[in-house]
Amino acid sequence: MNADQILMEIRETNLSYLMLAQSLIRADREQALFRLGMSEEAANMISSLSPAQVLKIASSNTLLCRMR
């Protein structure tokens, strides 16, 4: 796997994570905060992102989620 493929995988993972996080936060906020291990502040920010903002953030070359 070369560097471009790794970056593409990171971006896809970021997009999936952000979409999942938004969905969980909107469905059951308390459960989402517990499951995702995030603060109320982060949840507010993620839930208020527009689709364009989600795509822009997901395009980062840094993995947004962490394994717990």
All heavy atoms as TSV, in Angstrom:
chain	resi	resn	atom	element	x	y	z
A	1	MET	N	N	0.846	-1.170	0.000
A	1	MET	CA	C	0.000	0.000	0.000
A	1	MET	C	C	0.896	1.238	0.000
A	1	MET	O	O	1.777	1.369	0.839
A	1	MET	CB	C	-0.879	-0.035	1.251
A	1	MET	CG	C	-1.997	0.965	1.210
A	1	MET	SD	S	-3.095	0.901	2.643
A	1	MET	CE	C	-4.251	-0.315	2.130
A	2	ASN	N	N	0.667	2.125	-0.929
A	2	ASN	CA	C	1.499	3.332	-1.000
A	2	ASN	C	C	0.862	4.483	-0.213
A	2	ASN	O	O	-0.234	4.374	0.316
A	2	ASN	CB	C	1.773	3.723	-2.462
A	2	ASN	CG	C	0.519	4.124	-3.206
A	2	ASN	OD1	O	-0.425	4.630	-2.622
A	2	ASN	ND2	N	0.517	3.894	-4.508
A	3	ALA	N	N	1.569	5.586	-0.145
A	3	ALA	CA	C	1.140	6.731	0.660
A	3	ALA	C	C	-0.204	7.295	0.190
A	3	ALA	O	O	-1.041	7.681	1.023
A	3	ALA	CB	C	2.204	7.820	0.639
A	4	ASP	N	N	-0.431	7.347	-1.111
A	4	ASP	CA	C	-1.703	7.883	-1.622
A	4	ASP	C	C	-2.880	7.011	-1.205
A	4	ASP	O	O	-3.946	7.521	-0.868
A	4	ASP	CB	C	-1.664	7.993	-3.148
A	4	ASP	CG	C	-0.764	9.118	-3.628
A	4	ASP	OD1	O	-0.553	10.077	-2.850
A	4	ASP	OD2	O	-0.275	9.039	-4.768
A	5	GLN	N	N	-2.683	5.703	-1.223
A	5	GLN	CA	C	-3.750	4.796	-0.805
A	5	GLN	C	C	-4.042	4.943	0.688
A	5	GLN	O	O	-5.199	4.915	1.101
A	5	GLN	CB	C	-3.376	3.353	-1.115
A	5	GLN	CG	C	-3.389	3.027	-2.594
A	5	GLN	CD	C	-2.858	1.626	-2.865
A	5	GLN	OE1	O	-1.878	1.204	-2.254
A	5	GLN	NE2	N	-3.514	0.924	-3.768
A	6	ILE	N	N	-3.010	5.113	1.479
A	6	ILE	CA	C	-3.188	5.293	2.919
A	6	ILE	C	C	-3.961	6.580	3.196
A	6	ILE	O	O	-4.895	6.604	4.006
A	6	ILE	CB	C	-1.835	5.290	3.651
A	6	ILE	CG1	C	-1.218	3.899	3.575
A	6	ILE	CG2	C	-1.996	5.734	5.107
A	6	ILE	CD1	C	0.203	3.810	4.066
A	7	LEU	N	N	-3.600	7.671	2.509
A	7	LEU	CA	C	-4.315	8.944	2.677
A	7	LEU	C	C	-5.775	8.810	2.274
A	7	LEU	O	O	-6.660	9.355	2.939
A	7	LEU	CB	C	-3.634	10.046	1.883
A	7	LEU	CG	C	-2.302	10.540	2.436
A	7	LEU	CD1	C	-1.669	11.543	1.489
A	7	LEU	CD2	C	-2.488	11.149	3.812
A	8	MET	N	N	-6.050	8.088	1.206
A	8	MET	CA	C	-7.417	7.881	0.753
A	8	MET	C	C	-8.208	7.096	1.810
A	8	MET	O	O	-9.360	7.422	2.105
A	8	MET	CB	C	-7.443	7.134	-0.572
A	8	MET	CG	C	-8.824	7.032	-1.183
A	8	MET	SD	S	-8.840	6.270	-2.804
A	8	MET	CE	C	-8.451	4.584	-2.370
A	9	GLU	N	N	-7.583	6.083	2.409
A	9	GLU	CA	C	-8.240	5.300	3.456
A	9	GLU	C	C	-8.526	6.149	4.693
A	9	GLU	O	O	-9.582	6.026	5.311
A	9	GLU	CB	C	-7.377	4.092	3.840
A	9	GLU	CG	C	-7.230	3.054	2.754
A	9	GLU	CD	C	-8.527	2.325	2.447
A	9	GLU	OE1	O	-9.365	2.163	3.363
A	9	GLU	OE2	O	-8.715	1.924	1.293
A	10	ILE	N	N	-7.587	7.007	5.057
A	10	ILE	CA	C	-7.787	7.908	6.200
A	10	ILE	C	C	-8.962	8.834	5.930
A	10	ILE	O	O	-9.820	9.033	6.790
A	10	ILE	CB	C	-6.504	8.706	6.509
A	10	ILE	CG1	C	-5.442	7.786	7.100
A	10	ILE	CG2	C	-6.792	9.872	7.460
A	10	ILE	CD1	C	-4.077	8.419	7.258
A	11	ARG	N	N	-9.027	9.391	4.752
A	11	ARG	CA	C	-10.125	10.307	4.407
A	11	ARG	C	C	-11.474	9.591	4.422
A	11	ARG	O	O	-12.465	10.139	4.900
A	11	ARG	CB	C	-9.847	10.940	3.057
A	11	ARG	CG	C	-8.698	11.920	3.129
A	11	ARG	CD	C	-8.337	12.517	1.784
A	11	ARG	NE	N	-7.224	13.430	1.942
A	11	ARG	CZ	C	-6.181	13.474	1.147
A	11	ARG	NH1	N	-6.107	12.674	0.101
A	11	ARG	NH2	N	-5.206	14.321	1.374
A	12	GLU	N	N	-11.517	8.369	3.910
A	12	GLU	CA	C	-12.759	7.598	3.927
A	12	GLU	C	C	-13.178	7.262	5.352
A	12	GLU	O	O	-14.360	7.337	5.697
A	12	GLU	CB	C	-12.604	6.317	3.113
A	12	GLU	CG	C	-12.597	6.543	1.621
A	12	GLU	CD	C	-12.461	5.248	0.842
A	12	GLU	OE1	O	-12.847	4.177	1.346
A	12	GLU	OE2	O	-11.956	5.307	-0.275
A	13	THR	N	N	-12.205	6.916	6.185
A	13	THR	CA	C	-12.491	6.616	7.589
A	13	THR	C	C	-13.013	7.853	8.306
A	13	THR	O	O	-13.975	7.778	9.070
A	13	THR	CB	C	-11.225	6.073	8.294
A	13	THR	OG1	O	-10.772	4.917	7.595
A	13	THR	CG2	C	-11.501	5.734	9.749
A	14	ASN	N	N	-12.387	8.994	8.059
A	14	ASN	CA	C	-12.839	10.251	8.658
A	14	ASN	C	C	-14.278	10.562	8.266
A	14	ASN	O	O	-15.089	10.944	9.109
A	14	ASN	CB	C	-11.929	11.413	8.248
A	14	ASN	CG	C	-10.612	11.399	8.965
A	14	ASN	OD1	O	-10.445	10.750	9.989
A	14	ASN	ND2	N	-9.645	12.130	8.418
A	15	LEU	N	N	-14.585	10.414	6.998
A	15	LEU	CA	C	-15.937	10.705	6.523
A	15	LEU	C	C	-16.942	9.764	7.175
A	15	LEU	O	O	-17.985	10.208	7.667
A	15	LEU	CB	C	-16.008	10.606	4.997
A	15	LEU	CG	C	-17.365	10.905	4.369
A	15	LEU	CD1	C	-17.832	12.310	4.730
A	15	LEU	CD2	C	-17.294	10.731	2.862
A	16	SER	N	N	-16.624	8.489	7.216
A	16	SER	CA	C	-17.518	7.517	7.851
A	16	SER	C	C	-17.718	7.838	9.322
A	16	SER	O	O	-18.836	7.781	9.839
A	16	SER	CB	C	-16.953	6.100	7.709
A	16	SER	OG	O	-16.907	5.717	6.371
A	17	TYR	N	N	-16.640	8.173	10.008
A	17	TYR	CA	C	-16.717	8.494	11.432
A	17	TYR	C	C	-17.585	9.726	11.677
A	17	TYR	O	O	-18.447	9.711	12.558
A	17	TYR	CB	C	-15.318	8.719	12.005
A	17	TYR	CG	C	-15.336	9.170	13.439
A	17	TYR	CD1	C	-15.620	8.280	14.463
A	17	TYR	CD2	C	-15.097	10.497	13.768
A	17	TYR	CE1	C	-15.661	8.693	15.788
A	17	TYR	CE2	C	-15.129	10.920	15.091
A	17	TYR	CZ	C	-15.417	10.011	16.095
A	17	TYR	OH	O	-15.459	10.444	17.392
A	18	LEU	N	N	-17.373	10.768	10.907
A	18	LEU	CA	C	-18.154	11.994	11.105
A	18	LEU	C	C	-19.638	11.777	10.818
A	18	LEU	O	O	-20.498	12.272	11.550
A	18	LEU	CB	C	-17.605	13.127	10.236
A	18	LEU	CG	C	-16.283	13.720	10.697
A	18	LEU	CD1	C	-15.725	14.664	9.646
A	18	LEU	CD2	C	-16.437	14.430	12.028
A	19	MET	N	N	-19.925	11.010	9.786
A	19	MET	CA	C	-21.323	10.730	9.457
A	19	MET	C	C	-21.968	9.873	10.543
A	19	MET	O	O	-23.106	10.125	10.951
A	19	MET	CB	C	-21.420	10.057	8.089
A	19	MET	CG	C	-21.080	11.002	6.947
A	19	MET	SD	S	-20.943	10.216	5.341
A	19	MET	CE	C	-22.495	9.405	5.169
A	20	LEU	N	N	-21.245	8.882	11.042
A	20	LEU	CA	C	-21.753	8.047	12.127
A	20	LEU	C	C	-21.957	8.879	13.385
A	20	LEU	O	O	-22.989	8.782	14.054
A	20	LEU	CB	C	-20.785	6.901	12.410
A	20	LEU	CG	C	-21.099	6.049	13.639
A	20	LEU	CD1	C	-22.387	5.270	13.430
A	20	LEU	CD2	C	-19.941	5.123	13.947
A	21	ALA	N	N	-20.985	9.704	13.707
A	21	ALA	CA	C	-21.069	10.543	14.910
A	21	ALA	C	C	-22.283	11.463	14.834
A	21	ALA	O	O	-23.033	11.578	15.812
A	21	ALA	CB	C	-19.787	11.347	15.086
A	22	GLN	N	N	-22.482	12.109	13.703
A	22	GLN	CA	C	-23.649	12.993	13.555
A	22	GLN	C	C	-24.946	12.215	13.747
A	22	GLN	O	O	-25.849	12.668	14.445
A	22	GLN	CB	C	-23.657	13.655	12.176
A	22	GLN	CG	C	-22.822	14.882	12.090
A	22	GLN	CD	C	-23.051	15.634	10.784
A	22	GLN	OE1	O	-23.371	15.048	9.749
A	22	GLN	NE2	N	-22.882	16.936	10.831
A	23	SER	N	N	-25.016	11.065	13.149
A	23	SER	CA	C	-26.224	10.251	13.249
A	23	SER	C	C	-26.488	9.822	14.694
A	23	SER	O	O	-27.616	9.928	15.185
A	23	SER	CB	C	-26.070	9.020	12.354
A	23	SER	OG	O	-27.163	8.174	12.474
A	24	LEU	N	N	-25.453	9.343	15.379
A	24	LEU	CA	C	-25.614	8.924	16.769
A	24	LEU	C	C	-25.991	10.087	17.673
A	24	LEU	O	O	-26.848	9.955	18.549
A	24	LEU	CB	C	-24.324	8.275	17.276
A	24	LEU	CG	C	-23.980	6.898	16.730
A	24	LEU	CD1	C	-22.596	6.473	17.198
A	24	LEU	CD2	C	-25.019	5.883	17.140
A	25	ILE	N	N	-25.347	11.217	17.488
A	25	ILE	CA	C	-25.615	12.396	18.318
A	25	ILE	C	C	-27.048	12.858	18.144
A	25	ILE	O	O	-27.732	13.205	19.108
A	25	ILE	CB	C	-24.622	13.535	17.999
A	25	ILE	CG1	C	-23.210	13.142	18.456
A	25	ILE	CG2	C	-25.052	14.841	18.652
A	25	ILE	CD1	C	-22.106	14.023	17.883
A	26	ARG	N	N	-27.524	12.858	16.930
A	26	ARG	CA	C	-28.889	13.312	16.670
A	26	ARG	C	C	-29.933	12.317	17.180
A	26	ARG	O	O	-31.021	12.712	17.577
A	26	ARG	CB	C	-29.076	13.569	15.186
A	26	ARG	CG	C	-28.292	14.788	14.730
A	26	ARG	CD	C	-28.337	14.997	13.245
A	26	ARG	NE	N	-27.549	16.175	12.879
A	26	ARG	CZ	C	-27.079	16.396	11.669
A	26	ARG	NH1	N	-27.318	15.541	10.690
A	26	ARG	NH2	N	-26.373	17.485	11.415
A	27	ALA	N	N	-29.596	11.026	17.169
A	27	ALA	CA	C	-30.548	10.002	17.604
A	27	ALA	C	C	-30.621	9.879	19.127
A	27	ALA	O	O	-31.710	9.813	19.697
A	27	ALA	CB	C	-30.178	8.652	16.992
A	28	ASP	N	N	-29.468	9.819	19.788
A	28	ASP	CA	C	-29.430	9.648	21.252
A	28	ASP	C	C	-28.136	10.276	21.759
A	28	ASP	O	O	-27.091	9.639	21.828
A	28	ASP	CB	C	-29.482	8.162	21.600
A	28	ASP	CG	C	-29.591	7.909	23.093
A	28	ASP	OD1	O	-29.393	8.854	23.894
A	28	ASP	OD2	O	-29.867	6.759	23.472
A	29	ARG	N	N	-28.230	11.529	22.105
A	29	ARG	CA	C	-27.057	12.331	22.463
A	29	ARG	C	C	-26.250	11.735	23.619
A	29	ARG	O	O	-25.045	11.608	23.540
A	29	ARG	CB	C	-27.500	13.749	22.788
A	29	ARG	CG	C	-26.386	14.689	23.029
A	29	ARG	CD	C	-26.929	16.098	23.255
A	29	ARG	NE	N	-25.921	17.059	22.968
A	29	ARG	CZ	C	-25.588	17.504	21.763
A	29	ARG	NH1	N	-26.215	17.061	20.721
A	29	ARG	NH2	N	-24.628	18.375	21.600
A	30	GLU	N	N	-26.919	11.364	24.715
A	30	GLU	CA	C	-26.200	10.838	25.878
A	30	GLU	C	C	-25.452	9.556	25.542
A	30	GLU	O	O	-24.306	9.373	25.933
A	30	GLU	CB	C	-27.168	10.602	27.032
A	30	GLU	CG	C	-27.629	11.875	27.700
A	30	GLU	CD	C	-28.513	11.603	28.887
A	30	GLU	OE1	O	-28.343	10.544	29.534
A	30	GLU	OE2	O	-29.358	12.454	29.172
A	31	GLN	N	N	-26.114	8.667	24.827
A	31	GLN	CA	C	-25.486	7.405	24.440
A	31	GLN	C	C	-24.307	7.665	23.488
A	31	GLN	O	O	-23.266	7.021	23.587
A	31	GLN	CB	C	-26.531	6.511	23.766
A	31	GLN	CG	C	-26.148	5.083	23.650
A	31	GLN	CD	C	-25.913	4.395	24.974
A	31	GLN	OE1	O	-24.859	3.828	25.137
A	31	GLN	NE2	N	-26.844	4.435	25.908
A	32	ALA	N	N	-24.464	8.625	22.591
A	32	ALA	CA	C	-23.396	8.961	21.646
A	32	ALA	C	C	-22.168	9.501	22.372
A	32	ALA	O	O	-21.034	9.122	22.044
A	32	ALA	CB	C	-23.887	9.972	20.626
A	33	LEU	N	N	-22.380	10.370	23.343
A	33	LEU	CA	C	-21.256	10.925	24.100
A	33	LEU	C	C	-20.491	9.807	24.792
A	33	LEU	O	O	-19.251	9.801	24.804
A	33	LEU	CB	C	-21.745	11.945	25.130
A	33	LEU	CG	C	-22.359	13.225	24.581
A	33	LEU	CD1	C	-22.861	14.097	25.718
A	33	LEU	CD2	C	-21.394	13.971	23.711
A	34	PHE	N	N	-21.220	8.850	25.358
A	34	PHE	CA	C	-20.578	7.730	26.034
A	34	PHE	C	C	-19.853	6.826	25.036
A	34	PHE	O	O	-18.684	6.497	25.216
A	34	PHE	CB	C	-21.624	6.924	26.815
A	34	PHE	CG	C	-21.080	5.671	27.416
A	34	PHE	CD1	C	-20.253	5.729	28.523
A	34	PHE	CD2	C	-21.377	4.435	26.868
A	34	PHE	CE1	C	-19.736	4.568	29.080
A	34	PHE	CE2	C	-20.865	3.277	27.409
A	34	PHE	CZ	C	-20.038	3.342	28.525
A	35	ARG	N	N	-20.539	6.424	23.982
A	35	ARG	CA	C	-19.969	5.485	23.003
A	35	ARG	C	C	-18.774	6.065	22.246
A	35	ARG	O	O	-17.804	5.368	21.967
A	35	ARG	CB	C	-21.022	5.049	21.993
A	35	ARG	CG	C	-22.184	4.338	22.587
A	35	ARG	CD	C	-21.943	2.858	22.608
A	35	ARG	NE	N	-23.093	2.198	23.196
A	35	ARG	CZ	C	-22.993	1.227	24.072
A	35	ARG	NH1	N	-21.824	0.802	24.450
A	35	ARG	NH2	N	-24.060	0.671	24.578
A	36	LEU	N	N	-18.871	7.342	21.883
A	36	LEU	CA	C	-17.809	7.974	21.105
A	36	LEU	C	C	-16.712	8.561	21.984
A	36	LEU	O	O	-15.644	8.922	21.480
A	36	LEU	CB	C	-18.390	9.060	20.202
A	36	LEU	CG	C	-19.414	8.577	19.167
A	36	LEU	CD1	C	-20.065	9.761	18.486
A	36	LEU	CD2	C	-18.766	7.648	18.157
A	37	GLY	N	N	-16.975	8.689	23.276
A	37	GLY	CA	C	-15.978	9.224	24.187
A	37	GLY	C	C	-15.624	10.668	23.903
A	37	GLY	O	O	-14.455	11.045	23.931
A	38	MET	N	N	-16.638	11.459	23.644
A	38	MET	CA	C	-16.379	12.866	23.324
A	38	MET	C	C	-17.095	13.786	24.295
A	38	MET	O	O	-18.012	13.377	24.992
A	38	MET	CB	C	-16.764	13.187	21.879
A	38	MET	CG	C	-18.221	13.143	21.565
A	38	MET	SD	S	-18.640	13.709	19.911
A	38	MET	CE	C	-17.690	12.653	18.884
A	39	SER	N	N	-16.669	15.017	24.309
A	39	SER	CA	C	-17.255	16.011	25.197
A	39	SER	C	C	-18.546	16.562	24.593
A	39	SER	O	O	-18.814	16.409	23.395
A	39	SER	CB	C	-16.273	17.162	25.410
A	39	SER	OG	O	-16.101	17.885	24.208
A	40	GLU	N	N	-19.297	17.226	25.428
A	40	GLU	CA	C	-20.531	17.892	24.992
A	40	GLU	C	C	-20.208	18.945	23.930
A	40	GLU	O	O	-20.939	19.104	22.951
A	40	GLU	CB	C	-21.211	18.531	26.201
A	40	GLU	CG	C	-22.561	19.131	25.917
A	40	GLU	CD	C	-23.660	18.092	25.783
A	40	GLU	OE1	O	-23.633	17.098	26.508
A	40	GLU	OE2	O	-24.540	18.305	24.930
A	41	GLU	N	N	-19.110	19.646	24.146
A	41	GLU	CA	C	-18.672	20.688	23.205
A	41	GLU	C	C	-18.387	20.101	21.815
A	41	GLU	O	O	-18.816	20.648	20.793
A	41	GLU	CB	C	-17.395	21.326	23.750
A	41	GLU	CG	C	-17.309	22.810	23.562
A	41	GLU	CD	C	-16.057	23.342	24.241
A	41	GLU	OE1	O	-16.011	23.333	25.482
A	41	GLU	OE2	O	-15.142	23.741	23.501
A	42	ALA	N	N	-17.656	18.991	21.784
A	42	ALA	CA	C	-17.340	18.343	20.503
A	42	ALA	C	C	-18.611	17.842	19.829
A	42	ALA	O	O	-18.768	17.964	18.604
A	42	ALA	CB	C	-16.366	17.192	20.716
A	43	ALA	N	N	-19.519	17.289	20.614
A	43	ALA	CA	C	-20.785	16.798	20.058
A	43	ALA	C	C	-21.594	17.935	19.450
A	43	ALA	O	O	-22.174	17.780	18.371
A	43	ALA	CB	C	-21.587	16.095	21.142
A	44	ASN	N	N	-21.628	19.074	20.127
A	44	ASN	CA	C	-22.340	20.233	19.580
A	44	ASN	C	C	-21.749	20.658	18.251
A	44	ASN	O	O	-22.471	20.966	17.308
A	44	ASN	CB	C	-22.294	21.408	20.566
A	44	ASN	CG	C	-23.153	21.197	21.777
A	44	ASN	OD1	O	-24.101	20.412	21.753
A	44	ASN	ND2	N	-22.815	21.873	22.853
A	45	MET	N	N	-20.430	20.676	18.192
A	45	MET	CA	C	-19.756	21.101	16.977
A	45	MET	C	C	-20.018	20.120	15.831
A	45	MET	O	O	-20.371	20.525	14.718
A	45	MET	CB	C	-18.251	21.214	17.233
A	45	MET	CG	C	-17.495	21.932	16.148
A	45	MET	SD	S	-15.749	22.132	16.534
A	45	MET	CE	C	-15.811	22.953	18.107
A	46	ILE	N	N	-19.892	18.833	16.105
A	46	ILE	CA	C	-20.083	17.824	15.058
A	46	ILE	C	C	-21.526	17.804	14.573
A	46	ILE	O	O	-21.783	17.713	13.372
A	46	ILE	CB	C	-19.644	16.438	15.559
A	46	ILE	CG1	C	-18.116	16.408	15.689
A	46	ILE	CG2	C	-20.113	15.336	14.623
A	46	ILE	CD1	C	-17.566	15.152	16.325
A	47	SER	N	N	-22.466	17.893	15.497
A	47	SER	CA	C	-23.878	17.825	15.086
A	47	SER	C	C	-24.311	19.026	14.260
A	47	SER	O	O	-25.253	18.939	13.480
A	47	SER	CB	C	-24.785	17.672	16.304
A	47	SER	OG	O	-24.756	18.823	17.096
A	48	SER	N	N	-23.609	20.145	14.401
A	48	SER	CA	C	-24.002	21.346	13.666
A	48	SER	C	C	-23.282	21.512	12.324
A	48	SER	O	O	-23.552	22.475	11.604
A	48	SER	CB	C	-23.762	22.588	14.527
A	48	SER	OG	O	-22.381	22.783	14.727
A	49	LEU	N	N	-22.401	20.585	11.979
A	49	LEU	CA	C	-21.665	20.698	10.712
A	49	LEU	C	C	-22.580	20.476	9.511
A	49	LEU	O	O	-23.424	19.576	9.518
A	49	LEU	CB	C	-20.536	19.668	10.659
A	49	LEU	CG	C	-19.375	19.846	11.616
A	49	LEU	CD1	C	-18.447	18.636	11.540
A	49	LEU	CD2	C	-18.615	21.119	11.329
A	50	SER	N	N	-22.376	21.270	8.484
A	50	SER	CA	C	-23.098	21.072	7.225
A	50	SER	C	C	-22.396	19.945	6.449
A	50	SER	O	O	-21.244	19.619	6.744
A	50	SER	CB	C	-23.076	22.357	6.407
A	50	SER	OG	O	-21.767	22.601	5.917
A	51	PRO	N	N	-23.073	19.370	5.451
A	51	PRO	CA	C	-22.422	18.327	4.652
A	51	PRO	C	C	-21.109	18.808	4.013
A	51	PRO	O	O	-20.128	18.054	3.963
A	51	PRO	CB	C	-23.464	17.990	3.587
A	51	PRO	CG	C	-24.768	18.295	4.250
A	51	PRO	CD	C	-24.484	19.507	5.103
A	52	ALA	N	N	-21.067	20.041	3.565
A	52	ALA	CA	C	-19.834	20.568	2.958
A	52	ALA	C	C	-18.710	20.653	3.990
A	52	ALA	O	O	-17.554	20.336	3.690
A	52	ALA	CB	C	-20.094	21.949	2.356
A	53	GLN	N	N	-19.060	21.046	5.207
A	53	GLN	CA	C	-18.054	21.127	6.265
A	53	GLN	C	C	-17.548	19.739	6.651
A	53	GLN	O	O	-16.363	19.556	6.895
A	53	GLN	CB	C	-18.629	21.838	7.491
A	53	GLN	CG	C	-18.866	23.307	7.274
A	53	GLN	CD	C	-19.624	23.942	8.423
A	53	GLN	OE1	O	-20.582	23.368	8.943
A	53	GLN	NE2	N	-19.190	25.137	8.810
A	54	VAL	N	N	-18.464	18.767	6.688
A	54	VAL	CA	C	-18.068	17.389	6.989
A	54	VAL	C	C	-17.064	16.902	5.952
A	54	VAL	O	O	-16.025	16.322	6.296
A	54	VAL	CB	C	-19.298	16.454	7.044
A	54	VAL	CG1	C	-18.882	15.000	7.074
A	54	VAL	CG2	C	-20.157	16.772	8.253
A	55	LEU	N	N	-17.348	17.141	4.685
A	55	LEU	CA	C	-16.436	16.715	3.620
A	55	LEU	C	C	-15.080	17.394	3.732
A	55	LEU	O	O	-14.040	16.765	3.547
A	55	LEU	CB	C	-17.041	17.000	2.247
A	55	LEU	CG	C	-18.136	16.052	1.795
A	55	LEU	CD1	C	-18.751	16.539	0.491
A	55	LEU	CD2	C	-17.606	14.646	1.643
A	56	LYS	N	N	-15.084	18.668	4.040
A	56	LYS	CA	C	-13.826	19.402	4.154
A	56	LYS	C	C	-12.987	18.883	5.318
A	56	LYS	O	O	-11.783	18.671	5.190
A	56	LYS	CB	C	-14.100	20.896	4.320
A	56	LYS	CG	C	-12.855	21.733	4.264
A	56	LYS	CD	C	-13.174	23.190	4.142
A	56	LYS	CE	C	-11.876	23.963	3.965
A	56	LYS	NZ	N	-12.076	25.323	3.586
A	57	ILE	N	N	-13.623	18.654	6.459
A	57	ILE	CA	C	-12.896	18.142	7.617
A	57	ILE	C	C	-12.413	16.717	7.368
A	57	ILE	O	O	-11.295	16.358	7.729
A	57	ILE	CB	C	-13.779	18.208	8.882
A	57	ILE	CG1	C	-14.033	19.664	9.246
A	57	ILE	CG2	C	-13.129	17.474	10.046
A	57	ILE	CD1	C	-15.074	19.849	10.326
A	58	ALA	N	N	-13.240	15.914	6.730
A	58	ALA	CA	C	-12.870	14.526	6.450
A	58	ALA	C	C	-11.687	14.432	5.492
A	58	ALA	O	O	-10.962	13.437	5.495
A	58	ALA	CB	C	-14.060	13.773	5.868
A	59	SER	N	N	-11.470	15.444	4.711
A	59	SER	CA	C	-10.379	15.435	3.732
A	59	SER	C	C	-9.009	15.609	4.363
A	59	SER	O	O	-7.988	15.535	3.676
A	59	SER	CB	C	-10.594	16.543	2.701
A	59	SER	OG	O	-11.756	16.288	1.968
A	60	SER	N	N	-8.980	15.808	5.664
A	60	SER	CA	C	-7.713	15.958	6.379
A	60	SER	C	C	-6.887	14.670	6.268
A	60	SER	O	O	-7.427	13.578	6.117
A	60	SER	CB	C	-8.012	16.254	7.854
A	60	SER	OG	O	-6.857	16.130	8.622
A	61	ASN	N	N	-5.585	14.803	6.370
A	61	ASN	CA	C	-4.725	13.616	6.317
A	61	ASN	C	C	-4.443	13.066	7.716
A	61	ASN	O	O	-3.580	12.221	7.896
A	61	ASN	CB	C	-3.427	13.923	5.576
A	61	ASN	CG	C	-2.604	14.993	6.260
A	61	ASN	OD1	O	-3.031	15.583	7.237
A	61	ASN	ND2	N	-1.431	15.244	5.729
A	62	THR	N	N	-5.204	13.544	8.694
A	62	THR	CA	C	-5.069	13.090	10.078
A	62	THR	C	C	-6.316	12.319	10.478
A	62	THR	O	O	-7.435	12.783	10.251
A	62	THR	CB	C	-4.906	14.305	11.019
A	62	THR	OG1	O	-3.787	15.062	10.600
A	62	THR	CG2	C	-4.713	13.862	12.452
A	63	LEU	N	N	-6.129	11.168	11.065
A	63	LEU	CA	C	-7.254	10.356	11.515
A	63	LEU	C	C	-7.967	11.059	12.663
A	63	LEU	O	O	-7.338	11.443	13.643
A	63	LEU	CB	C	-6.755	8.977	11.951
A	63	LEU	CG	C	-7.778	7.886	12.123
A	63	LEU	CD1	C	-8.544	7.636	10.821
A	63	LEU	CD2	C	-7.107	6.616	12.593
A	64	LEU	N	N	-9.280	11.253	12.534
A	64	LEU	CA	C	-10.048	12.005	13.522
A	64	LEU	C	C	-10.481	11.177	14.721
A	64	LEU	O	O	-10.640	11.699	15.805
A	64	LEU	CB	C	-11.292	12.616	12.870
A	64	LEU	CG	C	-11.039	13.620	11.750
A	64	LEU	CD1	C	-12.345	14.039	11.128
A	64	LEU	CD2	C	-10.277	14.816	12.280
A	65	CYS	N	N	-10.711	9.912	14.506
A	65	CYS	CA	C	-11.169	9.069	15.613
A	65	CYS	C	C	-9.982	8.392	16.283
A	65	CYS	O	O	-8.885	8.357	15.752
A	65	CYS	CB	C	-12.163	8.031	15.113
A	65	CYS	SG	S	-11.491	6.892	13.891
A	66	ARG	N	N	-10.277	7.864	17.465
A	66	ARG	CA	C	-9.239	7.112	18.172
A	66	ARG	C	C	-9.845	5.819	18.681
A	66	ARG	O	O	-11.027	5.743	18.970
A	66	ARG	CB	C	-8.665	7.914	19.319
A	66	ARG	CG	C	-9.654	8.272	20.377
A	66	ARG	CD	C	-9.055	9.215	21.415
A	66	ARG	NE	N	-10.124	9.828	22.167
A	66	ARG	CZ	C	-10.332	9.564	23.448
A	66	ARG	NH1	N	-9.538	8.767	24.103
A	66	ARG	NH2	N	-11.335	10.136	24.085
A	67	MET	N	N	-9.036	4.798	18.761
A	67	MET	CA	C	-9.502	3.517	19.248
A	67	MET	C	C	-9.398	3.499	20.768
A	67	MET	O	O	-8.389	3.932	21.320
A	67	MET	CB	C	-8.672	2.372	18.666
A	67	MET	CG	C	-8.606	2.367	17.165
A	67	MET	SD	S	-10.251	2.318	16.443
A	67	MET	CE	C	-9.905	2.761	14.777
A	68	ARG	N	N	-10.457	3.053	21.409
A	68	ARG	CA	C	-10.441	3.019	22.874
A	68	ARG	C	C	-10.481	1.594	23.340
A	68	ARG	O	O	-10.983	0.725	22.750
A	68	ARG	CB	C	-11.659	3.738	23.456
A	68	ARG	CG	C	-11.744	5.156	23.016
A	68	ARG	CD	C	-12.800	5.978	23.708
A	68	ARG	NE	N	-14.087	5.350	23.795
A	68	ARG	CZ	C	-14.947	5.591	24.763
A	68	ARG	NH1	N	-14.645	6.442	25.702
A	68	ARG	NH2	N	-16.112	5.021	24.803
